[in-house]
């Protein structure tokens, strides 16, 4: 695997990179009120590889949606590098997310009409952090990083699940965000590919990125340096090492 | 050579690829926009062409403001009229009713016009098409449509029969285009132009009988122009010892200086304009639905885009650009299509109304209108679904897809839950139909309006037919013939009854008269008709009062046409009629319906004789073969031919007999063309409605891909899936049909009223068309089935694995 391009976008801070303070999330449904998160307090430092593990319905996906700004807390505060994410408007949170958090989904969520190269370029297009002339080159370098340079002009449907996930990781790195958030990244992959993907995350952490990974797979979770267990909307254990 | 590389931003690449990747949906949007914009372009361009060419050519030839029908005079009289300061131009003309033999050996009516100066005609100028502009002696110029109708061309010989039955051979010296006469195809009467010397050679006395004048001021003001005619009569013509029989503004209820069909054309174009706007609005509704479909389909992608940094404003711009690209594509189709349609309408109009088309091009203001509408309507229509679609929270857009409940439950949902007797697949179809109520509402609105207009067009046809039948009540004869002045009624009736097969013969008399008002002014000219009180050749429809009776004295029945100019007259009123110098008071005992013959006053023959002094005289003879039933067209033609021969031989008439069938055919010909155009417009609206349902059905299926996968997983066969989908399409179609049937009641009344008013200048006798209702039912069922077939087929083809891994 080719070395990661040198990144400048690592947040130099001595304080915790991510802080959640009494975060509560409730959902209203036909069946009544559901408490997905019940007063979560959590701090994550920079360049940590964190796994969040729990059963179905434990609140782990909701928790990571709070961190990425994809969902908003019912109450509580979320600070990411001193940005009060919970106070950002919809427009601002989208821009903030494009610059700060690279999201990798369980089902890849690549745009089917675009090639891999175009999918990787898309976040750069929205955030304008890189000059237009450099974007294709950067996207190609990222695809090379994940071993997909030869498939750059193929569409997602022409590739296996593993390769699609690698392409999704390349897309998440497009704007060189300091944080990578991923929900069940290996849920649809075979063990060999899953191993490859986790290896990539480890490399990113070595480069100074903070990787937060939600998983229900204990074996995958063990690969993270810090392992958080969540059940019934509450953190029940938080282990490092 | 280095090629210039244009690298688009990836978001635009996505938009272009989305458009191409969903070609069917893109095509739907393009067609939705194109149909409405093409209709607007077609109608407005056609209007422009008609105004420019027809009305322009009409104005260019110095159209007569007024025609005065005068007793025989010499051309100097016209010069004297022209000397009036109220008159700009006055020209004498002689018109003789003759007949011409066509190439098939049939005699056709021919109006022979003799002009004082062919080198410089002053009023109602015609233009040379081919041959000589000025006929020599024993030569004739023919109007071009007449020449086509008679099957002759310049250089041919034409046999003409004069009123005294003598025939003459004239050489066709030239073909002219006269925009001021009704075309041969419409009236079945040819128009020819000869020198006075030629008429003399043909046995006619050399005099003129019409003055055509152009008013000096207020040329288009009806009252002013009529006043000018009256002044000409009172100051110049009658003091010179001549009699004015009639003062007439040329045309059919036209204003002075207007083309004879201008009111009808304008009215009809207005109706088409309204239907064009309706097509645009319907296509707007269609766009709303289709763009909603697109945004729903794109919901997850929108969520992903927002997850990777796209702001809402960026997304809104992206999808608006999507719409603008489709709108631009639609304009590329609509502009030439509209021009083609306009060409078609213009060609039809030019052929029907006998005018020349100059340039067929889209005028700039119409181009602006089409481009403006083509961009504005889609933008406005798409704005709401785009704003809604980009508002969905990211978490909902990405994660909450699949089998789930839809909009808030409403009473209809509770009602549908109570339906348990039907099979589950049918229940599923019914409940699916109402799942997305907003979308259903838009779809139903589009289909309902389309259906209402479709049925309305058929109701208009039925109403027009009814209107024509109403008019037919007043020409309820098999044959009629104008008689020589002074013909004794009993002589005419006796002679007519000798014709084999004829059981009824009625002699009617008529004169031109006026109503004298209390202030001394006179009404417009009207026709006073004396007829048998128990006439069997007319079936008057009474709007008020009663018909004439045998013992009536000083009683009259007026027609609704008279009320246009004398609206205050009611049953029971006394009116003072004047014919020539004779004046008399009458009581109005009844009012008949409008029968488009102009203002009329009916009285018994006895009263007529007393009033005019023309006791026992008849001006026209009307025949029936049998009471109560009109004869077949061939029988009518035979009776007419026999009538004409006998009466001409007996010296009772010099005219051509006419039948009810030929009068009707001529009268109804324009309406068929109008109805064809209306049906084309209704078809356009149906296409828009059908496109709407197709798009919605496709979206409905797409959204329920997972649900269909679940059905397949629990045992549903392809046939079952088909059934669920097609029943849903049918239900939507049937609901729209029912709603359309209700809406078509008032809309049909409005459309029929507008068409009858525009074309016949009359009030409608509205008839709802059950045939239109049934035909629309068949069409909407077909639309419902075909709109569902492709989505049903796609749904049935997906494997269970494919749909359940939809996530």
Interface residues (C-beta under 8 A of the other chain):
Chain A: X30 X61 X65 X68 X70 X71 X90 X91 X94 X95 X97 X98 X99 X103 X105 X107 X109 X111 X112 X113 X114 X118 X121 X122 X123 X124 X125 X126 X127 X132 X135 X136 X171 X172 X174 X175
Chain B: X7 X9 X10 X11 X13 X14 X17 X18 X21 X300 X301 X304 X305 X306 X307 X308 X309 X310 X311 X312 X313 X314 X393 X394 X395 X398 X399 X405 X807
